[in-house]
């Protein structure tokens, strides 16, 4: 007998995909594909009430497109969104050209394994070179040899790949609208020019370095500071205007405040400690040996460094003339705990604490290149603040409020060394599970108010980004104010660039070596070997040329590290295909 099923049963099965017994028969219903939406985005950059998504497809085998979010108010373009996301995600790197009014995209790279990957981009006359030091990284570039195409999907809450349309206006001439979908797809060199290709798959969320989900919360019943979601995403970057005082960046003299910026951990009775929040990351936060200062995550609050007297910072004065007369930081400390599974917790019982030193610094002090777009109509007032500070790099934990007494706000920013501040935490002492590489990890962070009457504020919780080994060596071996610097224009006593000396294992004040000792060149395998300091392997590029007359230097050759017969660190570069007579060493930060 032929069995029929009511339509209602089929509709219900469409809602719940899988296998369902219906009498003696098992009904199999395929799972319906989930349409990626704005609610699925994890990494949000920028600030504002409008939202746009940027979907990047490297057209690489086995790699789905990644999606980021961009928030803004007022007017913005696709170029603003791309620039802003690249500035705020330490794992995303770009090579662009053109002008501010006509941004051209040549290359994009993504550190997929979060391995402090180094990227080498070179326009190279249109034959763009795009390379990564880590094989797992996503990287693609082109202009004459492939290119990045720009497309858009209809304005909507969910992404619709079937309705993608190519844009011929360019990134800088593409205005954003709320719920706009921008798609950047690499058109591979073997594809025909202007040939359309389906995306590599449904978009997936790019990992966020910040907590992205609230697990539990006991917070203030306050319309402004009572939303637990205020603890998600990156730390606040702006302070609202107040009376005659215009908006300004968040800094140690003007901590974060205002709607949407903070959550206050206060229990129902303000005289009882215990308000708390528990947040979760979308990935393992690992005890990576490359993390600066050995710190693994950072908690941002709204601690304030007291100025002294009746002085205050109006937001537009020159930070180089604004001085802190005290070494005191106003803190409302919160106990911090960490967990890998949300069930077993480890507490930093003796500190450090949340909402303590170091106060947030949202932007770098850069009077040579201030960001005129920071404050909208008040842009002309910003003479001092440039690119966003790095919220994934901690402040040196050896510093304290006392180190900033009698310093200016500009000094404060320099001592932060690019960091956005916050309190850093090291999970290495806890008995935590380990990942496939043997590194301890956590996924959950819980913060609880410690003292009655204190209202601990939480702005963000960030995963520390690993740093190149040379940067970590400098942090560990050289006091901040004695650091020789990293730029090639900063010379040591022997006339060599400071970072080049360090790469060769020389102290900044070492006498000039008579010669750089090449260990040897093997003509059979065309392998060059030379000494290198063990912490500087990620500084080296080697290129080759058959002649020094009108030299045509090759792309960067693969470099691998090793040791010589007596155990001295070496780097080696192999060029088996080219009959090269000359090799060129390049050191980079």
C-alpha positions, 0 to 999 in steps of 0.5 A: 500500500502506498503511504502518503504524508500530510503536508503539515508533517513535511513542513514541520520536518523542514523546520527540524532537519534530520531523520524522523520515524513516521509509523514504520517508515523513517523520513529523511529531511535535508537540513536547510542552509543557514543564510549568513546574517548580521547577527552571525558577524563576530568581529565588529570594527568602528563605532556607530548605529549603521552596520555594513558587512565586508565579505572577503573571498580569497578564492583559495581551495578549502577556504570559505569567505570570511566576514567582518562588520563595520559600524559608523554614523554619518556618511561612509564609503566602502573604502572607509570600511575596508581601511577601518577593519584592516586597522583594527584586526591585527590578523588582516593585512592589505596592500593598497594604492591610489589616493584617499579619493580613489583607493586601489586594492592590490593584496589582502592577507589573513593570519588564519592560524594567528601565528604572528605571520609576516606578509610581504606585499610588493606592487612590482609594476603591477605584477603584484607579489603577495607572500606569507611566512605561514603556509596556513595563511590566506594571501592573494594579490594582483593587478595584471596577474589576477585582481580583487573584484568588488561586488555587493549584495542587496541591502538586507539583514541576511546575505544573498549570494545569488543577487551579487552585482559587480561594482564599477565605481570603485571602493572610494566612490561606493557609499555605504548604507545601513545593512550594506553587503560588500564582497571582495573576491580575488579573481585568479590569474587563470580566470578570464578577465571580468569572468564571474565566479561563484564564491568559495562558499557561504561566508563564515565569521572572521574570529574576533579578538574580543569576547563575543557572547555574554554567558551570565550577568548580574549588572546594574539596573541602569538604562545607560550602563546596564546592558551586558552586551556593552562588554562585547567587542573592542574597547570604546574609542570615543567620549561624547561631548559634554556641554561646551566640551567637544567629543574626544578620544578615550584616554587616561584623562578622559575615560570611557562613559556614555550609552553603549560603552560600558556595563557596570557590575553592581548587584541589586543592593549597591552596598553589597559586592558581587555584581558580575559578568561572564563572557565567552570567546569564539576561539581558544585564548592560548598561552602563546609563548610569543604573546608580549610580556607573557600575557594572554588576555586583557580586560578594559574598564574605565579607570582614570588617572587623576590629574591633580588640582582643578585641571581637566582635559578638554579633549582638544588641547595639545596632549604634550602640554597636559601634565599629570601631577599625581601617580594615582589611578582611580580604580574600582577593582574586579576579581578576574577568573578564567575557564576553558569549559565554563565549569572549572574556574581559576581565579587571579585571587591576588591580582591583577584586577579588572578596571585597574591600571592601565587606563584605556588609550584609544588612539596613538598620539600622532600629531604628524598624521592626525585622523581628521575623521574622528569627530565628524563636524569637529574634525578640525579640532583633532590635531593630535590623535592618529590611528587606533591603538592596538587593543590586542597588545598589553601595556608593559606590566612592570609599569604602574601609575607612579611611572606616569607622575609628572608626565604629559598625556603625550608621554603617556601615549609613548610609554604605552608603546602602541597599546590601547591599555587595559589590565593584562592577565597570564594564564600560565600558572593554572592547571588548564587543558592544552591544545594540539600544540601543547598550549594551555587555553581558556575560552571564558572570563568572569569578572566580579566586583570585589569591594562593597560600594565599588561599581566595577566597569567592563568595556571589553575583554581582548585576546592578546595577539602574538608578536614577532620574536624580535619585538618580544626580545626587545620588550624583554631585554631593553628598558622602554626609554633605552630602546634603540627603536625599530626603524632603519633610520635609527642608528646604533653606535656602530652606524648600523640600524638598531634592529639589524644589529639585534638580528645579527646578535649584536648589542645596540652599542656593539662596535661595527663588525669587520665583516658579516661572516657568511658560513658558506654557499653550497653550489650543488644545492645553491643554499646560502647559510649565514649566522642569525640571532635566534630571536630574529628569524622572522626578520630576514628576507633573501633575494637573488640576482644573476648580475649586479648590473641592472640587477633583477632581484627575485621575489623573496626566497624561502628561508628556514632556520637551523644551526651550524656544526657548533650549534650557532643559529643560522638562517638558510636560503635556497635558490635551486632554479636560478643561476644566481651569482648574488644574494641580497639580505633584507631585514625587516621589522 
